[in-house]
Amino acid sequence: MSRFTRRQCVQGSLAAMTVAGSTAAALPSKVPAGGGIKLSEILNPGETGRMKLAKQIGINHAIASISGVMAKVPRSQYLQVLTQMKADYAAAGLKIAGVESWPVPAEKIKLGIAGRDEEIENMIAIVEALSKAGIDMLCYNFMAGLGWYRTKVNVLERGGALTSEFDSKAAEAQGLTQWGEITEEKMWANMEYFQKAVMPVAEKWNVKMALHPDDPPRQKLRGIARIVNSAANYRRIMDIVPSPVNGVTFCQANFVAMGEDIYKLAAEWLKQRKIFFVHYRDIQGQGAYFRETFHDNGPTDMPRILKIYADGGFRGAIRPDHAPTMEGEENDRPGYAMKGKIFAIGYMKGIMDAHKIPCE
């Protein structure tokens, strides 16, 4: 029986690796000429470990959460900082498909208080800078005083994973915030003021403004009215300044929480080319009480909704959102620990492959 030396084994392995590498490089792309859905993950600047994990599971696009960086940057340096940031992501093998969660501070805009005009000028400047840097999608919200809100973040999920929940009774028991009562009329006035100031600039620079729903989408939360809480209100908002860049972040579980038919609604807005960005997640419950769950463990037909996006011509960024915290992870960023995201991305990739949905 012939025997191989260690050197022969190594040489054979290297040769096989070379052939495999050449074969992989020669494989045709699954992405058609018109492009595919941009499977993405939210990544903060400088998160090199998470960026490496994202690349290892096949992610090529990042949604950049940049407010922490840009809040410290003078307006005159927005473009310079964004250009360097884009280069840093590119060095990690990632394209920035958009930015999320207000790129510059905007609480005064949402509350309609003194100083909002300065914040609006910053928004106008950042929109121009994003366009010049080649970043054409901005996800923002209009949750004044209180942003993303949960009453518990350590609820047991499948297998002992930790997830979050919202209970309206527990929320209201906490009383008013420092902002006191803010009426629905005031919130509509604040929204109109912002839309009329910023949306024409976004259209000029071709930056898609993707409005995220209120989370939770209540009529009022601890005394503060919420208005981005129904499909009807979305239509009203988009009619304030009708524009091809005035559209939606389709955070699908929020529309479930509203009681909307997300399949019909997605099809409607896709036909109108109003969905610019998708948050792919699911919840158990709706309205006054709900909790987050794994992507395969909720009531939504997740393969069906993903196919609706693809068949409707959606080619923007989609990312998994609010995954439970799993064994061995800290729960200091509820919904954003990495193991649950890895599971979710694998789940999404499986659906895309099964339905032959093109993905970049």
Buried (B, 14 or more C-beta within 10 A) or exposed (E): EEEEEEEEEEEEEEEEEEEEEEEEEEEEEEEEEEEBBBBBBBBBBEBEEBBEBBBEBEBBBBBBBBBEBBEEBEBEEBBEBBBEBBEBBEEBEBBBBBBBBBBBBBBBBBBBEEEBEEBBEBBBBBBBBBBEBEBBBBBBBBBBBBEBBBBBBEBEBEEEBBBBBBBBEEBBEEEEBEBEEBEBEBBBEBBEBBBEBBBBBBBEBEBBBBBBBBBBBBEBBBBBBBBBBBBEBBEEBBEBBEBEBBBBBBBBBBBBBBEBEBBEBBBBBBEBEBBBBBBBBBBBBBBBBBBBBBBEBBEBEBBEBBBBBBEBEBBBBBBBBBBBBBEEBEBEEBBBBBBBBBBBBBBBBEBBEEEEBBBB
